[in-house]
Amino acid sequence: MYGESTDSYDPYSYYSPSIATSASAAYFFENALSDNKTVLTLDDFLEKNSIYEEILTNEKAKFALVDTNNDGKVTEKEQTAYVQKLKDEEKNAQLYRFRNYIDMYDKGDGKMQAPELEVYLEERLNLKPIENVTTAKLMDPFDTDHDGALTADGLFEFFYNQPLDKLEQCYNDDYSSSTSNYDSSTIGSSATPDYG
């Protein structure tokens, strides 16, 4: 708040409540002390600033998510349960995403077959199996029902436990990473380089 007076109490200013100057401190204390009180507690101090009150309300709400029995304490059991709840929610969101990927690449059975996974790997992750490794072989540890296809759960496990030693980077032929046809004389000009 450059150029503004620091002598007024602004509950939304960065340094609020401002008690940096004698005038602002006097103004703050005059308004903070009510009901003939002569002592100001930290709670009183924070209560007079709506930003702190909002932060405190938000933090209490977050705490209540973990303190499921509302006793004002978070036990190890509640901590563990909360972390597990978050993990479950995150996994469900990921499974939803992987179901969508299966829908995008699937040819009709609701699962991802080896040729479909190969396209997925190339298009989404720029990966392909290394030489002498088939996509079906990559899928094997994640194909829990051994039907040669991955469900959303299997794709989730594959994604988070990728056999990186059996995959290598690949580049889609439609996207040229070469700059051999790039004319450096166009740098700084509005001319469009010829990428061939």
Sequence and secondary structure as in RCSB ss.txt:
>XXXX:A:sequence
MYGESTDSYDPYSYYSPSIATSASAAYFFENALSDNKTVLTLDDFLEKNSIYEEILTNEKAKFALVDTNNDGKVT
EKEQTAYVQKLKDEEKNAQLYRFRNYIDMYDKGDGKMQAPELEVYLEERLNLKPIENVTTAKLMDPFDTDHDGAL
TADGLFEFFYNQPLDKLEQCYNDDYSSSTSNYDSSTIGSSATPDYG
>XXXX:A:secstr
 TTS SSS  TTSTT S  SSHHHHHHHHHHH  TT     HHHHHHT HHHHHHHHHHHHHHHHH TT SS   
HHHHHHHHHHHHHHHHHHHHHHHHHHHHHH SSSSSEEHHHHHHHIIIII EEE TT  HHHHHGGG TT SSEE
 HHHHHHHHHT  GGGEEE   TTS    TT  GGGTTSS      
